[in-house]
Amino acid sequence: MEKPKLLVHICCAPDGLYVVQLLQEKYDVSGYFYNPNIHPEEEYLLRLQETRRITEILNFDLIEGEYDSDKWFQMIEGFENEPEKGRRCDICYAIRLDKTARIAKSKNFDIFTTTLTISPWKKAEKINQIGRMLGRKYKIEFLEADFKKKDGFKKSVELSKKFNLYRQNYCGCIYSRRKK
């Protein structure tokens, strides 16, 4: 039986490695790297390079989105001083999930999801709410998940060590970096 085609938004290689490996059991998985929030650009390029590495480890296709940081800054304008897990983060989730849903629909995927919920610093409930809303909007199924459950985050850390992946110490945007 043919597996459903799933497009998974990947925020970084360590999270992608665990989540894609898990999802490959039930789905024909492709990745989508779209993260205009990541700063500086050198950090973005490093995370993209590491994500390319995991495509070789797990043998899956990767769609690379554009690095549109100017648009991201416009979208979060006025929310720069929000705390982590605040409204700025909600906007950021929505920007990335919206683009993922549109790409999934245009390329005839059956389902879309994101690795974002593996992080203990992300709000899985909010991410899933946004994903459901966008699934209805674009008429494509959203796979709800909280990948941090069942030690998902711990497993992603272990896998990233095993494969010697770069593991960042901040979410990605300059505002999350300044809090460290």
RODO-2510 file (C-alpha; in nm, 4 decimals, decimal comma):
residues 180
     n   res          X          Y          Z
     1     m     0,0000     0,0000     0,0000
     2     e     0,1266     0,3449    -0,0890
     3     k     0,2092     0,5741     0,2021
     4     p     0,0484     0,9206     0,2159
     5     k     0,2783     1,2009     0,0994
     6     l     0,3704     1,4297     0,3878
     7     l     0,5567     1,7617     0,3773
     8     v     0,7264     1,8416     0,7067
     9     h     0,8503     2,1901     0,7847
    10     i     1,2000     2,1532     0,9315
    11     c     1,3329     2,4235     1,1597
    12     c     1,6756     2,2660     1,2160
    13     a     1,8632     1,9430     1,1532
    14     p     1,8576     1,7964     1,5072
    15     d     1,4798     1,8308     1,5295
    16     g     1,4357     1,7176     1,1701
    17     l     1,6455     1,4054     1,2147
    18     y     1,4279     1,2659     1,4924
    19     v     1,0907     1,3779     1,3531
    20     v     1,1509     1,2676     0,9931
    21     q     1,2810     0,9296     1,1087
    22     l     0,9666     0,8853     1,3197
    23     l     0,7309     0,9941     1,0410
    24     q     0,8937     0,7766     0,7741
    25     e     0,7349     0,4739     0,9401
    26     k     0,3878     0,5811     0,8189
    27     y     0,4464     0,8457     0,5519
    28     d     0,6374     0,9204     0,2333
    29     v     0,8177     1,2204     0,3842
    30     s     0,9676     1,5241     0,2149
    31     g     1,1150     1,8159     0,4060
    32     y     1,0684     2,1878     0,3668
    33     f     1,3286     2,4262     0,5053
    34     y     1,1713     2,7714     0,5343
    35     n     1,2938     2,9811     0,8251
    36     p     1,3167     3,3533     0,7462
    37     n     1,3338     3,4197     1,1211
    38     i     1,6860     3,2816     1,1605
    39     h     1,9564     3,5442     1,2140
    40     p     2,2239     3,6210     1,1283
    41     e     2,2306     3,4860     0,7725
    42     e     2,5428     3,2824     0,8526
    43     e     2,3386     3,0963     1,1143
    44     y     2,0638     3,0364     0,8598
    45     l     2,3119     2,8933     0,6107
    46     l     2,4685     2,6692     0,8744
    47     r     2,1272     2,5294     0,9740
    48     l     2,0371     2,4758     0,6080
    49     q     2,3667     2,2943     0,5448
    50     e     2,3049     2,0661     0,8443
    51     t     1,9495     1,9989     0,7235
    52     r     2,0914     1,8935     0,3872
    53     r     2,3122     1,6464     0,5766
    54     i     2,0123     1,4749     0,7366
    55     t     1,8486     1,4280     0,3947
    56     e     2,1455     1,2069     0,3094
    57     i     2,1262     1,0183     0,6410
    58     l     1,7539     0,9458     0,6091
    59     n     1,7206     0,9564     0,2291
    60     f     1,4398     1,2069     0,1801
    61     d     1,3814     1,5025    -0,0517
    62     l     1,4213     1,8586     0,0697
    63     i     1,2514     2,1661    -0,0685
    64     e     1,4460     2,4796     0,0186
    65     g     1,2420     2,7934     0,0716
    66     e     1,3800     3,1408     0,0176
    67     y     1,5515     3,3335     0,2925
    68     d     1,3103     3,6256     0,3171
    69     s     1,4188     3,7922     0,6400
    70     d     1,2926     4,1368     0,5330
    71     k     0,9369     4,0030     0,5067
    72     w     0,9739     3,8318     0,8457
    73     f     1,0831     4,1592     1,0108
    74     q     0,7836     4,3371     0,8535
    75     m     0,5437     4,0704     0,9807
    76     i     0,6660     4,0834     1,3422
    77     e     0,6990     4,4623     1,3559
    78     g     0,5663     4,5925     1,6868
    79     f     0,6270     4,2603     1,8624
    80     e     1,0055     4,2823     1,8974
    81     n     0,9921     4,3162     2,2763
    82     e     0,7580     4,0233     2,3327
    83     p     0,8956     3,7520     2,5607
    84     e     0,9831     3,4088     2,4253
    85     k     0,6615     3,2127     2,3674
    86     g     0,4802     3,5454     2,3253
    87     r     0,2820     3,6858     2,0345
    88     r     0,5929     3,7355     1,8190
    89     c     0,6474     3,3596     1,8294
    90     d     0,2834     3,2936     1,7338
    91     i     0,3266     3,5176     1,4284
    92     c     0,6508     3,3398     1,3410
    93     y     0,4851     2,9956     1,3642
    94     a     0,2039     3,1186     1,1394
    95     i     0,4402     3,2628     0,8777
    96     r     0,6305     2,9366     0,8441
    97     l     0,3271     2,7078     0,8613
    98     d     0,1345     2,9156     0,6075
    99     k     0,4162     2,8838     0,3574
   100     t     0,4459     2,5103     0,4285
   101     a     0,0730     2,4561     0,3751
   102     r     0,0776     2,6482     0,0466
   103     i     0,3784     2,4524    -0,0823
   104     a     0,2241     2,1218     0,0284
   105     k    -0,1012     2,2031    -0,1515
   106     s     0,0703     2,3241    -0,4705
   107     k     0,2907     2,0131    -0,4891
   108     n     0,0050     1,7679    -0,4228
   109     f     0,1063     1,6433    -0,0797
   110     d    -0,1645     1,4726     0,1239
   111     i    -0,0602     1,6125     0,4622
   112     f     0,1711     1,8725     0,6154
   113     t     0,3240     1,9198     0,9602
   114     t     0,6207     2,0787     1,1370
   115     t     0,9104     1,9815     1,3616
   116     l     0,8500     2,2905     1,5776
   117     t     0,6550     2,1019     1,8436
   118     i     0,9594     1,8989     1,9501
   119     s     1,1082     2,1978     2,1290
   120     p     1,0287     2,2475     2,4969
   121     w     1,0453     2,6226     2,4212
   122     k     0,7602     2,6077     2,1678
   123     k     0,3859     2,5974     2,2326
   124     a     0,2623     2,2761     2,0687
   125     e    -0,1015     2,3618     2,1367
   126     k    -0,0698     2,6972     1,9554
   127     i     0,1290     2,5464     1,6673
   128     n    -0,1340     2,2754     1,6205
   129     q    -0,4150     2,5332     1,6345
   130     i    -0,2447     2,7366     1,3592
   131     g    -0,1815     2,4223     1,1554
   132     r    -0,5474     2,3135     1,1773
   133     m    -0,6631     2,6597     1,0715
   134     l    -0,4286     2,6643     0,7722
   135     g    -0,5268     2,3106     0,6795
   136     r    -0,8888     2,4227     0,6558
   137     k    -0,7914     2,7380     0,4656
   138     y    -0,5868     2,5510     0,2030
   139     k    -0,7952     2,2304     0,2109
   140     i    -0,5074     2,0042     0,3087
   141     e    -0,4763     1,7849     0,6166
   142     f    -0,2514     1,9002     0,8997
   143     l    -0,0850     1,6317     1,1105
   144     e    -0,1185     1,7436     1,4706
   145     a     0,1629     1,6356     1,6974
   146     d     0,3602     1,7168     2,0068
   147     f     0,6903     1,5569     1,9146
   148     k     0,8478     1,6396     2,2516
   149     k     0,6265     1,3744     2,4136
   150     k     0,7681     1,0257     2,4755
   151     d     1,1129     1,1837     2,5249
   152     g     1,1171     1,3225     2,1697
   153     f     1,3349     1,6192     2,2584
   154     k     1,5765     1,3970     2,4515
   155     k     1,5931     1,1560     2,1558
   156     s     1,6647     1,4430     1,9161
   157     v     1,9549     1,5532     2,1369
   158     e     2,0934     1,1983     2,1440
   159     l     2,0622     1,1581     1,7659
   160     s     2,2271     1,4929     1,6993
   161     k     2,5219     1,3849     1,9148
   162     k     2,5409     1,0471     1,7408
   163     f     2,5575     1,2127     1,3982
   164     n     2,7667     1,5078     1,5179
   165     l     2,5119     1,7669     1,4060
   166     y     2,5409     2,1331     1,4875
   167     r     2,2943     2,2106     1,7661
   168     q     2,2107     2,5787     1,8101
   169     n     2,1568     2,7394     2,1500
   170     y     1,8747     2,9764     2,0517
   171     c     1,5527     2,9529     1,8539
   172     g     1,6768     3,1521     1,5595
   173     c     1,5597     3,5115     1,5654
   174     i     1,7761     3,7913     1,6987
   175     y     1,5221     3,8536     1,9741
   176     s     1,5518     3,4983     2,1094
   177     r     1,9304     3,5285     2,0930
   178     r     1,9457     3,8453     2,3023
   179     k     1,7613     3,6702     2,5871
   180     k     2,0477     3,4235     2,6340
***
